[in-house]
Amino acid sequence: MFEFSDNLKKLPPYLFAAIDDKKAELTEKGKKFLDLSVGDPDIPAPERVVKALSKSAQIKSNQKYASNAGKVQMRQAIKKWMKERFKVSLDQTSEILPVLGTKEAIAHLPIGIVNRGDYILIPSPGYPGYRSTAVLAGARIYQMPLLEKNGFLPDFGKVPDSVKKRAKIIYLNYPNNPTTVEAPLSFMEEAVKFCRKNNILLVWDNAYSEIYFNKKPLSILQVKGAKEVALELHSFSKTFCMTGFRIGWVCGNKEVVKVLAKVKSNVDSGIFRAVQDAAIEALSKESGYVAGLRKIFLQRRKILLESLKQAGFKDLYAEATFYIWAKIPPQFKSSFDFSKYLIEKEGIVATPGVGFGKYGEGFIRFALTVDEKKLKGIFKKTF
Ligand SMILES: Cc1ncc(COP(=O)(O)O)c(C=O)c1O
């Protein structure tokens, strides 16, 4: 009956739908399965954060529209955290903007930046939100391959001149979902240089900055000259297991912060003040929660890596984040086939690499989002 938009029609097929159907089918049949596909930790948010939310929600004035700029105390708490964690100085009024989760910022940013025919450069494999929101904004997509042989870092030298000329945004995400790797400072410097030279907005997605085991991840804003071209994304979802709260922030280049604020003032009406109070509590009274979280993931990672090695998996990546990125056994044709096999024969749900873009083919992602007891010796067969 209705004719829908061309951009909508261009959205990539929702590969995860087949996995969701399979999960639904198994549930209907009463079959048990281990779900390692979702990036949503099973661990509750800090108790004091939930208390702050509930206390604040009872205050009548907090139940009204919130300002788009976010509470002053919220921006202050972010400023202080960025200074303490990364030694990055930010102006809380012009260089910080709270958002309804980083996904929301990713969706709204291109609307204020790209025109038809402009390119957005996305990592492949990469978080699927970069691609779909770029398509919805009418941008052209250039996929930067993250290859194993390059340490899952893109090669800027391979971006064609014709793409560089019309490139408006480049997304980079380290610690990386799904490959788990961190970026060295030298790469971050190279990225800033590339974006300054080509006038491209560098969006550095730091959603997993606190989920590390060895090296503490950096902020792109630590790189000299980064504020000229970069916007960094942060999320409460992974750091404080607050995925359902829907809150994060962007910080960096003030012109871009202003543009995003303008777009947002036309599409949403601020973040529920009680959620902001919960986030302020999370940031300002960090009392070992995140360190405890890292310990839990470290233990799960150890157990799942053992299970995978016992089952014969060879190339495994688990540097940071709460994922393991594994090469599929050679006898399987595709990551999708292997994920189907895992569901049907092993009762394990994992995400096929191709779901993150074509260069994710040949890999599968396991999320460490279930209790360690469930991760021991999970494979019946060796591959
Ligand atoms: C790399 C990356 N960026 C952004 C997001 C979105 O997070 P948020 O809950 O802050 O919207 C995710 C969620 O999985 C992610 O993996």
The ligand as an SDF file (V2000), in Angstrom:
LIG
                    3D

 16 16  0  0  0  0  0  0  0  0999 V2000
   31.2800   -0.4510   18.9640 C   0  0  0  0  0  0  0  0  0  0  0  0
   29.9500   -0.0790   19.5160 C   0  0  0  0  0  0  0  0  0  0  0  0
   29.5600    1.1910   19.4620 N   0  0  0  0  0  0  0  0  0  0  0  0
   28.3620    1.5790   19.9150 C   0  0  0  0  0  0  0  0  0  0  0  0
   27.4850    0.6630   20.4820 C   0  0  0  0  0  0  0  0  0  0  0  0
   26.1560    1.1500   20.9650 C   0  0  0  0  0  0  0  0  0  0  0  0
   26.1500    1.3020   22.3520 O   0  0  0  0  0  0  0  0  0  0  0  0
   25.0860    2.1640   23.1360 P   0  0  0  0  0  0  0  0  0  0  0  0
   24.3900    1.2260   24.0560 O   0  0  0  0  0  0  0  0  0  0  0  0
   25.8660    3.2300   23.8650 O   0  0  0  0  0  0  0  0  0  0  0  0
   24.1490    2.7720   22.1620 O   0  0  0  0  0  0  0  0  0  0  0  0
   27.8430   -0.6790   20.5660 C   0  0  0  0  0  0  0  0  0  0  0  0
   26.9160   -1.6740   21.1080 C   0  0  0  0  0  0  0  0  0  0  0  0
   27.0750   -2.8610   21.0210 O   0  0  0  0  0  0  0  0  0  0  0  0
   29.1120   -1.0690   20.0690 C   0  0  0  0  0  0  0  0  0  0  0  0
   29.5220   -2.3280   20.1080 O   0  0  0  0  0  0  0  0  0  0  0  0
  1  2  1  0
  2  3  1  0
  2 15  2  0
  3  4  2  0
  4  5  1  0
  5  6  1  0
  5 12  2  0
  6  7  1  0
  7  8  1  0
  8  9  2  0
  8 10  1  0
  8 11  1  0
 12 13  1  0
 12 15  1  0
 13 14  2  0
 15 16  1  0
M  END
$$$$
